[in-house]
Amino acid sequence: MVSHQLYLSEYLNMWAKMTMLLKEFLLDPLLKASHSGHQGQQNRFDQREMLGDL
C-alpha cells in the first residue's frame, strides 16, 4: 500500500514538472507573441526579470 502511494506521488510529481515545462516552452512564447504590440513594455519587463535572477 505504501509503495503504491509512493509510486502515485512520484507519477503526479512527474506530471507537474511536465506541465510546468510545457507552460514554459509552449504557452509563454505564445503569450509573448500575442503581446508583441507592447514590445517596449515587454523588453523592460524581461530586463527586470534578468536582473532579479542575478
C-alpha positions in Angstrom: 0.0 0.0 0.0 2.8 2.4 1.0 4.8 1.6 -2.2 1.7 2.2 -4.3 1.2 5.6 -2.7 4.8 6.5 -3.3 4.6 5.5 -6.9 1.4 7.6 -7.3 3.0 10.7 -5.8 6.1 10.2 -8.0 3.8 10.0 -11.0 1.9 13.1 -10.1 5.2 14.9 -9.4 6.4 13.9 -12.9 3.2 15.3 -14.4 3.5 18.5 -12.5 7.1 19.0 -13.9 5.9 18.1 -17.4 3.1 20.6 -17.3 5.4 23.3 -15.9 7.9 22.7 -18.8 5.0 22.7 -21.3 3.8 26.0 -20.0 7.3 27.5 -20.0 8.2 26.4 -23.6 4.8 26.5 -25.3 2.5 28.9 -23.6 4.9 31.7 -22.6 6.3 32.2 -26.2 2.7 32.3 -27.5 1.7 34.8 -24.8 4.7 37.0 -25.7 3.9 36.8 -29.4 0.3 37.8 -28.7 1.5 40.8 -26.8 4.1 41.8 -29.4 2.2 45.1 -29.7 3.6 46.1 -26.3 7.2 45.3 -27.3 8.8 48.2 -25.3 6.9 47.3 -22.2 7.8 43.6 -22.6 11.5 44.4 -23.1 11.7 46.4 -19.8 9.9 43.6 -18.0 12.3 41.0 -19.3 15.3 43.1 -18.2 13.8 43.4 -14.7 13.4 39.6 -14.6 17.0 39.0 -15.7 18.3 41.5 -13.1 16.2 39.7 -10.4 17.8 36.4 -11.3 21.3 37.7 -10.7 
